[in-house]
Amino acid sequence: MVCEPRLKALKILTEKYGETIVAYGLNFQGKLIEIYRNPETKTWTILVSISKERSCLMDVGKYLEVPGTDGKKCVRAVDGT
């Protein structure tokens, strides 16, 4: 897990990787969980903020589809599986 000052982490995600936030929420410990994604490359990052000043990179990947934003429907949601 890589942790950085929050503003530095956000700058890297937006400026270096072209990712923008697509989802966020609180986990059961009250930490902010955010999912960032580049709409062109479809790379994604999960960021966990452990305080207002510090965020940690939890995971990264590629080929993240976001139903409703890519002009596609989520097959699992549509067919109930």
VOTI-671526 format. One record per atom (N, C-alpha, C): residue number from 1; residue in one letter; atom name; x, y, z. Coordinates in Angstrom, 1 decimal, always signed. Atoms other than C-alpha are relative to their C-alpha. Layout:
% VOTI-671526
+-----+---------+-------+--------+--------+--------+
: num : residuo : atomo :     c1 :     c2 :     c3 :
+-----+---------+-------+--------+--------+--------+
: NUM :       a :    CA :      X :      Y :      Z :
...
+-----+---------+-------+--------+--------+--------+
This chain:
% VOTI-671526
+-----+---------+-------+--------+--------+--------+
: num : residuo : atomo :     c1 :     c2 :     c3 :
+-----+---------+-------+--------+--------+--------+
:   1 :       m :     N :   +0.8 :   -1.2 :   +0.0 :
:   1 :       m :    CA :   +0.0 :   +0.0 :   +0.0 :
:   1 :       m :     C :   +0.9 :   +1.2 :   +0.0 :
:   2 :       v :     N :   -0.8 :   -1.3 :   +0.2 :
:   2 :       v :    CA :   +1.4 :   +3.4 :   -1.1 :
:   2 :       v :     C :   -0.9 :   +1.1 :   +0.6 :
:   3 :       c :     N :   +0.7 :   -1.1 :   -0.6 :
:   3 :       c :    CA :   +0.3 :   +6.4 :   +1.0 :
:   3 :       c :     C :   +0.7 :   +1.3 :   -0.3 :
:   4 :       e :     N :   -0.5 :   -1.3 :   +0.3 :
:   4 :       e :    CA :   +0.8 :  +10.0 :   +0.1 :
:   4 :       e :     C :   -0.9 :   +1.1 :   +0.6 :
:   5 :       p :     N :   +0.9 :   -1.1 :   -0.4 :
:   5 :       p :    CA :   -0.5 :  +13.4 :   +1.2 :
:   5 :       p :     C :   -1.1 :   +0.0 :   -1.0 :
:   6 :       r :     N :   +1.2 :   +0.1 :   +0.8 :
:   6 :       r :    CA :   -4.0 :  +13.5 :   -0.2 :
:   6 :       r :     C :   +0.1 :   +0.9 :   -1.3 :
:   7 :       l :     N :   -0.1 :   -0.9 :   +1.2 :
:   7 :       l :    CA :   -3.5 :  +16.5 :   -2.5 :
:   7 :       l :     C :   +1.0 :   -0.5 :   -1.0 :
:   8 :       k :     N :   -1.0 :   +0.6 :   +0.9 :
:   8 :       k :    CA :   -0.4 :  +14.9 :   -4.0 :
:   8 :       k :     C :   -0.6 :   -1.2 :   -0.7 :
:   9 :       a :     N :   +0.6 :   +1.2 :   +0.6 :
:   9 :       a :    CA :   -2.2 :  +11.6 :   -4.6 :
:   9 :       a :     C :   -1.1 :   +0.4 :   -1.1 :
:  10 :       l :     N :   +1.0 :   -0.5 :   +0.9 :
:  10 :       l :    CA :   -5.1 :  +13.5 :   -6.3 :
:  10 :       l :     C :   +0.6 :   +0.6 :   -1.2 :
:  11 :       k :     N :   -0.7 :   -0.7 :   +1.1 :
:  11 :       k :    CA :   -2.7 :  +15.5 :   -8.5 :
:  11 :       k :     C :   +0.6 :   -1.1 :   -0.9 :
:  12 :       i :     N :   -0.6 :   +1.1 :   +0.8 :
:  12 :       i :    CA :   -1.0 :  +12.3 :   -9.6 :
:  12 :       i :     C :   -1.1 :   -0.7 :   -0.8 :
:  13 :       l :     N :   +1.1 :   +0.7 :   +0.7 :
:  13 :       l :    CA :   -4.3 :  +10.6 :  -10.5 :
:  13 :       l :     C :   -0.5 :   +0.8 :   -1.1 :
:  14 :       t :     N :   +0.6 :   -0.8 :   +1.0 :
:  14 :       t :    CA :   -5.7 :  +13.5 :  -12.4 :
:  14 :       t :     C :   +1.0 :   +0.5 :   -1.1 :
:  15 :       e :     N :   -1.0 :   -0.6 :   +1.0 :
:  15 :       e :    CA :   -2.6 :  +15.0 :  -14.1 :
:  15 :       e :     C :   +0.8 :   -1.1 :   -0.7 :
:  16 :       k :     N :   -0.9 :   +1.0 :   +0.6 :
:  16 :       k :    CA :   -0.4 :  +12.0 :  -14.7 :
:  16 :       k :     C :   -0.8 :   -1.1 :   -0.7 :
:  17 :       y :     N :   +0.8 :   +1.1 :   +0.5 :
:  17 :       y :    CA :   -3.1 :   +9.3 :  -15.3 :
:  17 :       y :     C :   -1.3 :   +0.4 :   -0.6 :
:  18 :       g :     N :   +1.2 :   -0.5 :   +0.7 :
:  18 :       g :    CA :   -6.0 :  +11.4 :  -16.5 :
:  18 :       g :     C :   -1.3 :   -0.7 :   +0.6 :
:  19 :       e :     N :   +1.2 :   +0.6 :   -0.6 :
:  19 :       e :    CA :   -8.4 :   +9.7 :  -14.0 :
:  19 :       e :     C :   -0.8 :   +1.0 :   +0.8 :
:  20 :       t :     N :   +1.0 :   -0.8 :   -0.7 :
:  20 :       t :    CA :  -11.5 :  +11.3 :  -12.5 :
:  20 :       t :     C :   -0.8 :   -0.9 :   +0.9 :
:  21 :       i :     N :   +0.8 :   +0.9 :   -0.9 :
:  21 :       i :    CA :  -13.7 :  +10.1 :   -9.7 :
:  21 :       i :     C :   -1.3 :   -0.4 :   -0.6 :
:  22 :       v :     N :   +1.2 :   +0.6 :   +0.6 :
:  22 :       v :    CA :  -16.5 :   +7.8 :  -10.7 :
:  22 :       v :     C :   -0.9 :   -0.5 :   +1.1 :
:  23 :       a :     N :   +0.8 :   +0.5 :   -1.1 :
:  23 :       a :    CA :  -17.7 :   +6.6 :   -7.3 :
:  23 :       a :     C :   +0.8 :   +0.2 :   +1.4 :
:  24 :       y :     N :   -0.6 :   -0.1 :   -1.3 :
:  24 :       y :    CA :  -17.1 :   +7.1 :   -3.6 :
:  24 :       y :     C :   -1.0 :   -0.4 :   +1.1 :
:  25 :       g :     N :   +0.9 :   +0.4 :   -1.1 :
:  25 :       g :    CA :  -18.5 :   +6.0 :   -0.2 :
:  25 :       g :     C :   +0.9 :   -0.1 :   +1.2 :
:  26 :       l :     N :   -0.7 :   +0.3 :   -1.3 :
:  26 :       l :    CA :  -17.6 :   +5.3 :   +3.4 :
:  26 :       l :     C :   +0.0 :   -1.4 :   +0.3 :
:  27 :       n :     N :   +0.0 :   +1.4 :   -0.4 :
:  27 :       n :    CA :  -16.5 :   +1.9 :   +4.6 :
:  27 :       n :     C :   -0.5 :   +0.0 :   +1.5 :
:  28 :       f :     N :   +0.5 :   +0.2 :   -1.4 :
:  28 :       f :    CA :  -17.6 :   +0.5 :   +8.0 :
:  28 :       f :     C :   +0.9 :   +0.6 :   +1.1 :
:  29 :       q :     N :   -0.9 :   -0.7 :   -1.0 :
:  29 :       q :    CA :  -14.6 :   +2.1 :   +9.7 :
:  29 :       q :     C :   +0.0 :   +1.5 :   -0.2 :
:  30 :       g :     N :   +0.1 :   -1.4 :   +0.2 :
:  30 :       g :    CA :  -15.6 :   +5.5 :   +8.4 :
:  30 :       g :     C :   +1.0 :   +0.7 :   -0.9 :
:  31 :       k :     N :   -1.0 :   -0.5 :   +0.9 :
:  31 :       k :    CA :  -12.8 :   +5.8 :   +5.9 :
:  31 :       k :     C :   -0.6 :   +0.3 :   -1.4 :
:  32 :       l :     N :   +0.5 :   -0.4 :   +1.3 :
:  32 :       l :    CA :  -13.5 :   +7.5 :   +2.5 :
:  32 :       l :     C :   +0.7 :   -0.9 :   -1.0 :
:  33 :       i :     N :   -0.5 :   +0.9 :   +1.1 :
:  33 :       i :    CA :  -13.2 :   +5.0 :   -0.4 :
:  33 :       i :     C :   -0.4 :   +0.7 :   -1.3 :
:  34 :       e :     N :   +0.3 :   -0.6 :   +1.3 :
:  34 :       e :    CA :  -12.9 :   +6.5 :   -3.9 :
:  34 :       e :     C :   +0.5 :   -0.9 :   -1.1 :
:  35 :       i :     N :   -0.5 :   +0.7 :   +1.2 :
:  35 :       i :    CA :  -12.7 :   +4.9 :   -7.3 :
:  35 :       i :     C :   +0.1 :   +1.1 :   -1.1 :
:  36 :       y :     N :   -0.3 :   -0.9 :   +1.1 :
:  36 :       y :    CA :  -11.0 :   +6.9 :  -10.1 :
:  36 :       y :     C :   +0.2 :   -0.8 :   -1.2 :
:  37 :       r :     N :   -0.1 :   +0.8 :   +1.2 :
:  37 :       r :    CA :  -11.0 :   +6.0 :  -13.7 :
:  37 :       r :     C :   +0.3 :   +1.0 :   -1.2 :
:  38 :       n :     N :   -0.3 :   -0.8 :   +1.2 :
:  38 :       n :    CA :   -9.6 :   +7.3 :  -17.0 :
:  38 :       n :     C :   -1.0 :   -0.6 :   -1.1 :
:  39 :       p :     N :   +1.0 :   +0.5 :   +0.9 :
:  39 :       p :    CA :  -12.5 :   +7.1 :  -19.5 :
:  39 :       p :     C :   +0.5 :   -0.4 :   -1.4 :
:  40 :       e :     N :   -0.6 :   +0.4 :   +1.3 :
:  40 :       e :    CA :  -10.2 :   +6.7 :  -22.5 :
:  40 :       e :     C :   +0.7 :   -1.4 :   +0.1 :
:  41 :       t :     N :   -0.8 :   +1.2 :   -0.1 :
:  41 :       t :    CA :   -7.8 :   +4.0 :  -21.3 :
:  41 :       t :     C :   -0.7 :   -1.0 :   +0.9 :
:  42 :       k :     N :   +0.7 :   +0.8 :   -0.9 :
:  42 :       k :    CA :  -10.2 :   +2.6 :  -18.7 :
:  42 :       k :     C :   +0.8 :   -0.6 :   +1.1 :
:  43 :       t :     N :   -0.8 :   +0.3 :   -1.2 :
:  43 :       t :    CA :   -7.5 :   +2.3 :  -16.1 :
:  43 :       t :     C :   -0.8 :   +0.5 :   +1.2 :
:  44 :       w :     N :   +0.7 :   -0.4 :   -1.2 :
:  44 :       w :    CA :   -8.8 :   +2.6 :  -12.5 :
:  44 :       w :     C :   +0.9 :   -0.1 :   +1.2 :
:  45 :       t :     N :   -0.7 :   +0.0 :   -1.3 :
:  45 :       t :    CA :   -7.5 :   +3.3 :   -9.0 :
:  45 :       t :     C :   -1.0 :   +0.1 :   +1.1 :
:  46 :       i :     N :   +0.8 :   -0.1 :   -1.2 :
:  46 :       i :    CA :   -9.0 :   +2.7 :   -5.6 :
:  46 :       i :     C :   +0.9 :   +0.7 :   +1.0 :
:  47 :       l :     N :   -0.7 :   -0.8 :   -1.0 :
:  47 :       l :    CA :   -8.0 :   +5.3 :   -3.1 :
:  47 :       l :     C :   -0.7 :   +0.0 :   +1.3 :
:  48 :       v :     N :   +0.6 :   +0.0 :   -1.4 :
:  48 :       v :    CA :   -8.6 :   +5.1 :   +0.7 :
:  48 :       v :     C :   +0.6 :   +1.2 :   +0.7 :
:  49 :       s :     N :   -0.5 :   -1.1 :   -0.8 :
:  49 :       s :    CA :   -8.4 :   +8.3 :   +2.7 :
:  49 :       s :     C :   +0.0 :   -0.4 :   +1.5 :
:  50 :       i :     N :   -0.1 :   +0.4 :   -1.4 :
:  50 :       i :    CA :   -7.2 :   +7.5 :   +6.2 :
:  50 :       i :     C :   -0.1 :   +1.3 :   +0.9 :
:  51 :       s :     N :   +0.3 :   -1.3 :   -0.7 :
:  51 :       s :    CA :   -7.5 :  +11.2 :   +7.2 :
:  51 :       s :     C :   -0.2 :   +1.1 :   -1.1 :
:  52 :       k :     N :   +0.3 :   -1.0 :   +0.9 :
:  52 :       k :    CA :   -8.3 :  +14.5 :   +5.6 :
:  52 :       k :     C :   +1.3 :   +0.4 :   -0.8 :
:  53 :       e :     N :   -1.2 :   -0.4 :   +0.6 :
:  53 :       e :    CA :   -4.6 :  +14.9 :   +4.8 :
:  53 :       e :     C :   +0.8 :   -1.2 :   -0.7 :
:  54 :       r :     N :   -0.8 :   +1.2 :   +0.4 :
:  54 :       r :    CA :   -3.5 :  +11.3 :   +3.9 :
:  54 :       r :     C :   -0.9 :   -1.0 :   -0.7 :
:  55 :       s :     N :   +0.8 :   +1.0 :   +0.8 :
:  55 :       s :    CA :   -4.7 :   +8.9 :   +1.2 :
:  55 :       s :     C :   +1.0 :   -1.1 :   -0.4 :
:  56 :       c :     N :   -0.8 :   +1.2 :   +0.4 :
:  56 :       c :    CA :   -3.5 :   +5.4 :   +0.3 :
:  56 :       c :     C :   -0.6 :   -0.7 :   -1.2 :
:  57 :       l :     N :   +0.3 :   +0.7 :   +1.2 :
:  57 :       l :    CA :   -3.5 :   +3.6 :   -3.0 :
:  57 :       l :     C :   -0.3 :   -1.4 :   +0.4 :
:  58 :       m :     N :   +0.3 :   +1.4 :   -0.4 :
:  58 :       m :    CA :   -5.3 :   +0.3 :   -2.4 :
:  58 :       m :     C :   +0.1 :   -1.0 :   -1.2 :
:  59 :       d :     N :   +0.0 :   +0.9 :   +1.1 :
:  59 :       d :    CA :   -5.5 :   -1.2 :   -5.9 :
:  59 :       d :     C :   -0.1 :   +0.8 :   -1.3 :
:  60 :       v :     N :   +0.1 :   -0.5 :   +1.3 :
:  60 :       v :    CA :   -5.2 :   -0.4 :   -9.6 :
:  60 :       v :     C :   -0.3 :   -1.1 :   -1.0 :
:  61 :       g :     N :   +0.3 :   +1.0 :   +1.0 :
:  61 :       g :    CA :   -6.3 :   -2.1 :  -12.8 :
:  61 :       g :     C :   -0.3 :   +0.7 :   -1.3 :
:  62 :       k :     N :   +0.4 :   -0.5 :   +1.3 :
:  62 :       k :    CA :   -7.6 :   -1.7 :  -16.3 :
:  62 :       k :     C :   -1.3 :   -0.7 :   -0.4 :
:  63 :       y :     N :   +1.3 :   +0.5 :   +0.6 :
:  63 :       y :    CA :  -10.8 :   -2.3 :  -18.3 :
:  63 :       y :     C :   -1.2 :   +0.2 :   +0.9 :
:  64 :       l :     N :   +1.2 :   -0.3 :   -0.8 :
:  64 :       l :    CA :  -13.2 :   -0.7 :  -15.8 :
:  64 :       l :     C :   -1.1 :   +0.6 :   -0.8 :
:  65 :       e :     N :   +1.2 :   -0.5 :   +0.7 :
:  65 :       e :    CA :  -16.6 :   -0.3 :  -17.4 :
:  65 :       e :     C :   -0.9 :   +0.6 :   +1.0 :
:  66 :       v :     N :   +1.0 :   -0.6 :   -0.9 :
:  66 :       v :    CA :  -19.0 :   +2.1 :  -15.8 :
:  66 :       v :     C :   -1.3 :   +0.1 :   -0.7 :
:  67 :       p :     N :   +1.3 :   -0.1 :   +0.7 :
:  67 :       p :    CA :  -22.6 :   +1.4 :  -16.9 :
:  67 :       p :     C :   -0.6 :   +1.3 :   +0.1 :
:  68 :       g :     N :   +0.6 :   -1.2 :   +0.1 :
:  68 :       g :    CA :  -24.4 :   +4.4 :  -18.0 :
:  68 :       g :     C :   +0.9 :   +1.2 :   -0.5 :
:  69 :       t :     N :   -0.9 :   -1.0 :   +0.4 :
:  69 :       t :    CA :  -21.3 :   +6.4 :  -18.8 :
:  69 :       t :     C :   +0.7 :   -0.4 :   -1.3 :
:  70 :       d :     N :   -0.6 :   +0.5 :   +1.2 :
:  70 :       d :    CA :  -19.9 :   +4.2 :  -21.5 :
:  70 :       d :     C :   -1.0 :   -0.4 :   -1.1 :
:  71 :       g :     N :   +1.1 :   +0.4 :   +1.0 :
:  71 :       g :    CA :  -23.2 :   +3.8 :  -23.4 :
:  71 :       g :     C :   -0.3 :   -1.4 :   +0.0 :
:  72 :       k :     N :   +0.3 :   +1.4 :   -0.2 :
:  72 :       k :    CA :  -23.4 :   +0.3 :  -22.1 :
:  72 :       k :     C :   -0.8 :   -0.3 :   +1.2 :
:  73 :       k :     N :   +0.8 :   +0.4 :   -1.2 :
:  73 :       k :    CA :  -25.7 :   -1.5 :  -19.6 :
:  73 :       k :     C :   +0.8 :   -1.1 :   +0.6 :
:  74 :       c :     N :   -0.7 :   +1.1 :   -0.7 :
:  74 :       c :    CA :  -24.3 :   -3.8 :  -17.0 :
:  74 :       c :     C :   -0.8 :   -1.3 :   -0.2 :
:  75 :       v :     N :   +0.7 :   +1.3 :   +0.3 :
:  75 :       v :    CA :  -25.2 :   -7.3 :  -18.1 :
:  75 :       v :     C :   -0.5 :   -0.7 :   +1.2 :
:  76 :       r :     N :   +0.4 :   +0.7 :   -1.3 :
:  76 :       r :    CA :  -25.3 :   -8.7 :  -14.6 :
:  76 :       r :     C :   -1.2 :   +0.7 :   +0.6 :
:  77 :       a :     N :   +1.1 :   -0.7 :   -0.6 :
:  77 :       a :    CA :  -27.6 :   -6.0 :  -13.4 :
:  77 :       a :     C :   -1.3 :   -0.2 :   -0.9 :
:  78 :       v :     N :   +1.2 :   +0.1 :   +0.9 :
:  78 :       v :    CA :  -29.9 :   -6.4 :  -16.5 :
:  78 :       v :     C :   -0.6 :   -1.4 :   +0.1 :
:  79 :       d :     N :   +0.6 :   +1.3 :   +0.0 :
:  79 :       d :    CA :  -30.2 :  -10.2 :  -16.4 :
:  79 :       d :     C :   -0.2 :   -0.6 :   +1.4 :
:  80 :       g :     N :   +0.2 :   +0.4 :   -1.3 :
:  80 :       g :    CA :  -30.2 :  -10.5 :  -12.6 :
:  80 :       g :     C :   +1.0 :   -1.0 :   +0.6 :
:  81 :       t :     N :   -1.0 :   +0.9 :   -0.5 :
:  81 :       t :    CA :  -27.1 :  -12.7 :  -12.2 :
:  81 :       t :     C :   +1.1 :   +0.7 :   +0.7 :
+-----+---------+-------+--------+--------+--------+
